[in-house]
């Protein structure tokens, strides 16, 4: 997993709107980059809605908010439309960005072990350097974890 002080990778990913973007496109802006397991699931919805409800608070502090999961563009678009998300969701179904950040791994749920996205948020500074890594995400209060 990438850590504090690491430079973010230079990878093109498609947004839920079908547009190609690269994290380098946001040089000069702070980024809240949150990785989540799957669109339209309870925890991911709670996290996405918490960030959306506090979007103006985050943008007023200079943050660009971007979500990433291994879902397709269509699934990400449906998720964004259903909840009215004001920020971009990246469809990383090839897992290129997910793997580059090192957030794919073994997880446990109800006693079963499987591989998937480890819910993690990276706060990236204006120069593209990771300043904070949040790996114990509180989905319902995530904005407070970012701002505090």
C-alpha atoms as a printed R data frame, in Angstrom:
    type eleno elety resid chain resno       x       y       z
1   ATOM     1    CA   UNK     A     1   0.000   0.000   0.000
2   ATOM     2    CA   UNK     A     2   1.220   3.485  -0.783
3   ATOM     3    CA   UNK     A     3   2.134   5.490   2.300
4   ATOM     4    CA   UNK     A     4   2.596   9.058   3.488
5   ATOM     5    CA   UNK     A     5   5.252  10.799   1.395
6   ATOM     6    CA   UNK     A     6   4.714   8.660  -1.720
7   ATOM     7    CA   UNK     A     7   3.958  10.307  -5.059
8   ATOM     8    CA   UNK     A     8   0.683   9.205  -6.635
9   ATOM     9    CA   UNK     A     9   0.923   7.115  -9.805
10  ATOM    10    CA   UNK     A    10   0.312   8.607 -13.234
11  ATOM    11    CA   UNK     A    11  -2.553   6.398 -14.513
12  ATOM    12    CA   UNK     A    12  -5.544   7.183 -16.723
13  ATOM    13    CA   UNK     A    13  -8.908   5.960 -15.411
14  ATOM    14    CA   UNK     A    14 -12.446   6.424 -16.734
15  ATOM    15    CA   UNK     A    15 -15.023   8.379 -14.724
16  ATOM    16    CA   UNK     A    16 -18.650   7.373 -14.267
17  ATOM    17    CA   UNK     A    17 -19.409   9.844 -17.078
18  ATOM    18    CA   UNK     A    18 -17.096   8.003 -19.482
19  ATOM    19    CA   UNK     A    19 -14.337  10.659 -19.394
20  ATOM    20    CA   UNK     A    20 -10.674   9.723 -19.038
21  ATOM    21    CA   UNK     A    21  -8.849  11.467 -16.186
22  ATOM    22    CA   UNK     A    22  -5.474  11.196 -14.526
23  ATOM    23    CA   UNK     A    23  -4.630  12.225 -10.965
24  ATOM    24    CA   UNK     A    24  -1.964  14.504 -12.464
25  ATOM    25    CA   UNK     A    25  -4.870  16.525 -13.941
26  ATOM    26    CA   UNK     A    26  -5.480  17.766 -10.382
27  ATOM    27    CA   UNK     A    27  -1.999  19.136  -9.717
28  ATOM    28    CA   UNK     A    28  -2.401  22.292  -7.662
29  ATOM    29    CA   UNK     A    29  -5.470  20.887  -5.859
30  ATOM    30    CA   UNK     A    30  -5.803  18.741  -2.764
31  ATOM    31    CA   UNK     A    31  -7.533  15.405  -3.385
32  ATOM    32    CA   UNK     A    32  -9.613  13.127  -1.182
33  ATOM    33    CA   UNK     A    33  -9.205   9.816  -3.036
34  ATOM    34    CA   UNK     A    34 -11.364   7.135  -1.475
35  ATOM    35    CA   UNK     A    35 -11.296   3.488  -2.510
36  ATOM    36    CA   UNK     A    36 -14.402   1.446  -1.776
37  ATOM    37    CA   UNK     A    37 -15.286  -2.209  -2.466
38  ATOM    38    CA   UNK     A    38 -18.446  -2.006  -4.560
39  ATOM    39    CA   UNK     A    39 -21.072   0.477  -5.718
40  ATOM    40    CA   UNK     A    40 -24.577   0.311  -4.239
41  ATOM    41    CA   UNK     A    41 -23.642  -1.742  -1.179
42  ATOM    42    CA   UNK     A    42 -24.596  -0.506   2.315
43  ATOM    43    CA   UNK     A    43 -21.154   0.583   3.571
44  ATOM    44    CA   UNK     A    44 -20.124   2.123   0.268
45  ATOM    45    CA   UNK     A    45 -23.425   3.973   0.024
46  ATOM    46    CA   UNK     A    46 -23.068   5.318   3.590
47  ATOM    47    CA   UNK     A    47 -19.534   6.511   2.843
48  ATOM    48    CA   UNK     A    48 -20.435   8.036  -0.514
49  ATOM    49    CA   UNK     A    49 -23.479   9.817   0.900
50  ATOM    50    CA   UNK     A    50 -21.531  11.166   3.889
51  ATOM    51    CA   UNK     A    51 -18.958  12.703   1.554
52  ATOM    52    CA   UNK     A    52 -21.692  14.014  -0.746
53  ATOM    53    CA   UNK     A    53 -23.637  15.552   2.155
54  ATOM    54    CA   UNK     A    54 -20.447  17.355   3.215
55  ATOM    55    CA   UNK     A    55 -19.196  18.105  -0.290
56  ATOM    56    CA   UNK     A    56 -19.355  21.896   0.094
57  ATOM    57    CA   UNK     A    57 -17.460  21.669   3.399
58  ATOM    58    CA   UNK     A    58 -14.717  19.649   1.694
59  ATOM    59    CA   UNK     A    59 -14.510  21.826  -1.431
60  ATOM    60    CA   UNK     A    60 -14.456  25.004   0.679
61  ATOM    61    CA   UNK     A    61 -11.249  23.634   2.214
62  ATOM    62    CA   UNK     A    62  -9.811  23.110  -1.263
63  ATOM    63    CA   UNK     A    63 -10.421  19.383  -1.661
64  ATOM    64    CA   UNK     A    64 -11.381  17.605  -4.869
65  ATOM    65    CA   UNK     A    65 -13.310  14.424  -3.940
66  ATOM    66    CA   UNK     A    66 -12.856  11.282  -6.068
67  ATOM    67    CA   UNK     A    67 -14.151   7.767  -5.397
68  ATOM    68    CA   UNK     A    68 -12.678   4.584  -6.887
69  ATOM    69    CA   UNK     A    69 -13.961   1.014  -7.083
70  ATOM    70    CA   UNK     A    70 -13.509  -1.937  -9.446
71  ATOM    71    CA   UNK     A    71 -17.018  -1.422 -10.851
72  ATOM    72    CA   UNK     A    72 -17.778  -0.730 -14.513
73  ATOM    73    CA   UNK     A    73 -18.563   2.733 -15.874
74  ATOM    74    CA   UNK     A    74 -22.240   1.744 -16.094
75  ATOM    75    CA   UNK     A    75 -22.411   0.614 -12.446
76  ATOM    76    CA   UNK     A    76 -20.562   3.737 -11.275
77  ATOM    77    CA   UNK     A    77 -22.872   5.957 -13.329
78  ATOM    78    CA   UNK     A    78 -25.965   4.270 -11.870
79  ATOM    79    CA   UNK     A    79 -24.531   4.678  -8.350
80  ATOM    80    CA   UNK     A    80 -23.721   8.373  -8.891
81  ATOM    81    CA   UNK     A    81 -27.131   9.093 -10.443
82  ATOM    82    CA   UNK     A    82 -29.076   7.191  -7.790
83  ATOM    83    CA   UNK     A    83 -27.559   9.240  -4.957
84  ATOM    84    CA   UNK     A    84 -26.811  12.498  -6.798
85  ATOM    85    CA   UNK     A    85 -23.080  12.440  -6.109
86  ATOM    86    CA   UNK     A    86 -21.442  15.772  -6.922
87  ATOM    87    CA   UNK     A    87 -17.975  14.250  -7.363
88  ATOM    88    CA   UNK     A    88 -16.367  11.833  -9.815
89  ATOM    89    CA   UNK     A    89 -16.418   8.081  -9.358
90  ATOM    90    CA   UNK     A    90 -13.674   6.215 -11.186
91  ATOM    91    CA   UNK     A    91 -14.462   2.880 -12.829
92  ATOM    92    CA   UNK     A    92 -11.257   0.918 -12.259
93  ATOM    93    CA   UNK     A    93 -12.519  -2.459 -13.472
94  ATOM    94    CA   UNK     A    94  -8.988  -3.262 -14.729
95  ATOM    95    CA   UNK     A    95  -7.754  -2.572 -11.150
96  ATOM    96    CA   UNK     A    96  -4.782  -0.593 -12.487
97  ATOM    97    CA   UNK     A    97  -5.179   2.293 -10.012
98  ATOM    98    CA   UNK     A    98  -6.372  -0.019  -7.220
99  ATOM    99    CA   UNK     A    99  -3.265  -2.201  -7.607
100 ATOM   100    CA   UNK     A   100  -0.941   0.817  -7.948
101 ATOM   101    CA   UNK     A   101  -2.203   2.142  -4.592
102 ATOM   102    CA   UNK     A   102  -1.965  -1.361  -3.084
103 ATOM   103    CA   UNK     A   103  -5.531  -1.496  -1.790
104 ATOM   104    CA   UNK     A   104  -6.486  -4.922  -3.186
105 ATOM   105    CA   UNK     A   105  -5.998  -7.760  -0.721
106 ATOM   106    CA   UNK     A   106  -7.391 -10.467   1.504
107 ATOM   107    CA   UNK     A   107 -10.375  -9.547   3.629
108 ATOM   108    CA   UNK     A   108 -12.718 -11.345   5.990
109 ATOM   109    CA   UNK     A   109 -16.479 -11.011   6.135
110 ATOM   110    CA   UNK     A   110 -18.690 -13.184   8.325
111 ATOM   111    CA   UNK     A   111 -15.898 -15.696   8.740
112 ATOM   112    CA   UNK     A   112 -15.176 -16.036   5.025
113 ATOM   113    CA   UNK     A   113 -11.883 -14.917   3.529
114 ATOM   114    CA   UNK     A   114 -11.827 -13.395   0.060
115 ATOM   115    CA   UNK     A   115  -9.965 -10.802  -2.005
116 ATOM   116    CA   UNK     A   116 -11.257  -7.328  -2.658
117 ATOM   117    CA   UNK     A   117 -10.716  -3.601  -2.229
118 ATOM   118    CA   UNK     A   118  -9.632  -2.637   1.260
119 ATOM   119    CA   UNK     A   119 -11.629   0.500   2.063
120 ATOM   120    CA   UNK     A   120  -8.943   3.195   2.251
121 ATOM   121    CA   UNK     A   121  -8.787   6.962   1.773
122 ATOM   122    CA   UNK     A   122  -5.713   8.898   0.674
123 ATOM   123    CA   UNK     A   123  -5.391  12.650   1.194
124 ATOM   124    CA   UNK     A   124  -3.120  13.980  -1.541
125 ATOM   125    CA   UNK     A   125  -1.513  17.427  -1.499
126 ATOM   126    CA   UNK     A   126  -1.260  19.940  -4.336
127 ATOM   127    CA   UNK     A   127   2.029  18.397  -5.515
128 ATOM   128    CA   UNK     A   128   0.597  14.878  -5.837
129 ATOM   129    CA   UNK     A   129   2.165  13.587  -2.621
130 ATOM   130    CA   UNK     A   130   0.195  11.489  -0.112
131 ATOM   131    CA   UNK     A   131  -0.209  13.402   3.162
132 ATOM   132    CA   UNK     A   132  -2.621  11.119   5.033
133 ATOM   133    CA   UNK     A   133  -3.796   7.506   4.765
134 ATOM   134    CA   UNK     A   134  -7.059   6.529   6.470
135 ATOM   135    CA   UNK     A   135  -7.363   2.740   6.585
136 ATOM   136    CA   UNK     A   136  -9.915   2.476   9.378
137 ATOM   137    CA   UNK     A   137 -12.765   4.256   7.634
138 ATOM   138    CA   UNK     A   138 -15.923   5.157   9.536
139 ATOM   139    CA   UNK     A   139 -18.352   5.136   6.613
140 ATOM   140    CA   UNK     A   140 -21.042   7.209   8.339
141 ATOM   141    CA   UNK     A   141 -18.636   9.864   9.700
142 ATOM   142    CA   UNK     A   142 -15.926   9.836   7.070
143 ATOM   143    CA   UNK     A   143 -15.841  13.593   6.462
144 ATOM   144    CA   UNK     A   144 -14.930  14.118  10.130
145 ATOM   145    CA   UNK     A   145 -11.996  11.724   9.723
146 ATOM   146    CA   UNK     A   146 -10.752  13.778   6.771
147 ATOM   147    CA   UNK     A   147 -11.191  17.257   8.231
148 ATOM   148    CA   UNK     A   148 -10.146  16.519  11.831
